[in-house]
Amino acid sequence: MTDPAPAPEADAVPLDRDRFLRSLLRHLSGTLQDVVGVEEAAGLISVVGQEIGEEIGTMYRAHAGTDRLDREQVEHALVDLKRRIDGDFYVIERSDDAVVLGNRRCPFGAAVAGRPSLCMMTSNVFGSIAAHDLGYAKVELQETIARGDRECRVVVHLSETAAARAAQGREYYRGPDAR
């Protein structure tokens, strides 16, 4: 009979909850993309993103003590929520009709590579918060780390302008049940 191999030191195994969950999401999104295609996978992930966006938006509104965030509070919430989940979003520019955000680090880490459907989490979370509070949003994912870009570039259109209509992205509107 041979002696069993010694158990590895707990810290020697590169596994923790965060790494496990990122791996889970990577494999889940990859399986969805392989089985139903990228567009359908993005649609399914969008549903989850919408629900998460509503939850997160509710948290920021409760913290601010209001039923609706103003434009500045929405911008802060979008950047802050990504910072809290280990993203590195920042405002590149803003105008009356849009805010352009950059991102140097994806919250999904290396797990996002080749998984553009995961970007629908960003689109839906940003879109649902902005639309709930400001009435309208169209989120344009111009560049994404998931597609191999060095950084993300996300335009959140806040008005239904010609530029927003011409942009490739998803539109979001304040729902009838939004106060």
C-alpha positions, 0 to 999 in steps of 0.5 A: 500500500502506498502512502497518499500524497500529502495535501497541498498547502491551502495557499498553494492552490490558486483558487478562491471564490472570486476565481471560481465564480469568474471561471464559472461565468467564463465556461457558462458564457462560452457554452451558451455561445457555442450552443446558441451562438453569440447573439442569443447568448448575449440576449440571455445574459442581457436578461440577467444584466437587466435584473442586476442593473435594477438591483444595483440602481435601487441600492444607489438610489436608496443610498442617495435617499431619492427615487431618481438619481440626477445626471451626475449621480448616474455617472458616479454610480456607473463608475463606482459600481465597476470599481467596486467589482474590480473594474477600472472605468473612468469618464473620458468625456461628457456632453449634454447628450452622452457620457463616454467611459473608458475601462482599463480592467475588466471585472471578469479579468482574463475570463472575459477574453473571447466572451463578448456576450459577457459585455451585455452585463455592462450594457444592461447594468449601465442602460437600466440604471441610466434609463430608470433615472434619466428616462432613456439610454442607448449603450454603445460598446465601441471597444471591448477587452472581450473582443481583444481591444486593449481597453473598453470604450463605452458610450452611454447616450442619454438623449434620443439624438441623431447620434444615438439613433446612428449608434450601434447599441441597445436602447433602454427606456424607463419602465412604466413601473419606475417611479 
